[in-house]
Amino acid sequence: MHDWIDGSKEMFCDFRHRALRHHSQGVFEAERIFGATIVNSDGLVVPTRYVAEQHIKEDCGGIVPSVSDWLSRIRPEAWMSRGYSLPDRDREGRET
């Protein structure tokens, strides 16, 4: 599961790779892929959600961010919007 959470390092090998799976939706996706529980090396049944959340918290300063936490910090570029105009936003995602 840890390898899957960090698998986006194959595409982008600095902290920005975390935007793809290190968030609340990534926890739900881990449950879909690995099931609701796993058996750890001590033979104990552990909730998948717990393992995924702990991994993300360790990498993201003690929180499990949302997808919008990551995406709202992407600086829009003209090629991204195919002609749509997006409002300017500050670092917190508020319109300026």
N, C-alpha and C positions, 0 to 999 in steps of 0.2 A: 504494500500500500504506500509506503514512503517513497519507493521508486516511482510509482504512478504519480503521486502528488508533485514530485520534483521532475517528472518526465519532460516538462516544458523547457528544461535546461538544454535539451537537444536543439531547440530553435533559437534560444536567446540566453546566453550564459552569464547574465548578471541578475541582480535582484528583480529586474522587470519581468523575468519569466514567471514570477509568482502571481502576476495579474491573471494568469490563465486558470489556475486551480486553487490558489491560496485565498479562498473566500468561502462564504456560507454556501453558495451553490456548489462549490467543489466538495463540501462535506456531503451534501445530498447525492452528488454524483458518485462519490466513493461508496456510499451505501448501496447504490444501484449496482455498481460493478462488483463489490466484494461481499455484499450481503449485509444484513443487519448486525451480525456479530462475526468475530474471528476467534480462533483459538491461538493464544500466544505461546511462546516457547516454554512456559511453565505449565501448559495444558489448561489454562484458565480461559473461560469464554469472556470475551471483552467486546463491548459495543464498538462497532466500526466508527461510529460518530465520535466517540471519545478519542480514539487514536488519531483520526483526521484533525479534530479540533486541537488536540495537544500539539501536533506537528505544526499546524498553522500558527498557533499562539507563540510557539518557540521562535518561529521565523519572522513573525510580524509584531513584535513588541508587546505580546500579551493579549492581543485581541484577534478575533476572527472577523476580518472586514467583510463588507458586502461587495457584490459585483459593482454596484454603483460607486462605492468608495474608490475602487480602482479606476473605473471608466471615466468618472467625472474629472479625473486628473490628467486625462489625455488632452493635449493641446490640439484643437481642431486645425486641420490643414485643408486647403481648398480641394485637393484631390480626393479627400475622404467623403465629401458630401455631394458629389456629382451636381454641383450647382445650387444646392440648398444653402441658405445662409443660416448660420448658428449664432446665437447671442454670445457675446464675450462673457467669460466667467472668471471669477477669482479662484484662488487655490482651494477654497472650500466648496466650490461648485455653484456659488451664487452668481446670478446675472449681475454684470456691471454696466 
